[in-house]
Amino acid sequence: MKKPHEVTILVNGSPVVLPQGKYTGRQIKEAAIAQGVPDIAPNFVLSVQDGNHYNVVGDDDRIQIHPNLDFVAVTGDDNS
């Protein structure tokens, strides 16, 4: 069986390598934590860059990843 193509994405500026496919926000955060991305926790809010802004990716939202996709995870209690 052929190994899936690996894709490198960015989470908080750090590279995270995953097999190509669709992932939930929760899975992306878990992979980032497992791969040593600093300053991230499972309860953080994940967003993905879309042009000049970021769109929230919920824990159960699925997103197709591709190389150089840029995610930001921040604490969810920022009420600024």
N, C-alpha and C positions, 0 to 999 in steps of 0.2 A: 504494500500500500504506500502511495506517495505521501511524503511528509508535507503538511500545509506550508505555504509560503509564509515566512515571518515578516512582520511589519514593525517598524519602530515609530512609536508615537511619543509625544512629549507630555509629561504631567508635571506641572509647576516647574517647567524648564529642564526636567531630567528625562533622559531617554527610558522608555519602557518598551520591551520587545514582547509581542504577542503573535500567535498564529493568525493569519488573515481570517477575517470573519466578522460576525456581529457580536457585540458585547453589551451587557447592561452597564449602567453607570456604576453599580455596585461591583461588578466584575473588574472594571477598569481600575477602580480605587483599590480593590484587593490586590490586583497585580502590581500596581504602583507601590503599595506597602511592602509586598513580598520582595520586590526588586530594589528596595532600599531608598525610595524617594523620601526625602526629609519633609517634615512639617505637613503631614497628611494623616487623617484618621478616617475610619469607616463612616463617621457621621458628618463628614465635611460635604459641602455642596459642590458638585462637579459641573463645570461648564466647558463648552467647546467653542473655539474661535470660529466665527463665521464672518469673514470679511473684517469689518472694523468693530464688530461687537462680539459678545459671547452669549451663547444660548445654554440654558441650564439643561443638564442631562440627569433626569431622575434616576434613583436606584433601580427602578424596574423598566426604564426606557432603554430600548435597544438601538445601537448605532453601529453602522458599518464603518470599520476603521480603515484608514489608508495611510501610507507613509507621511510622516511629518505633521499629522493632525495634532493640534496644539490644545491641550486641556489645562484648566486651572481648577484646583480644589481649594476651597476656603472654608473656614469655620462657618457653620450655619447660624450662629447667634450674632452676626454683625448687623446691628440695627441702625447703622449710620444713614 
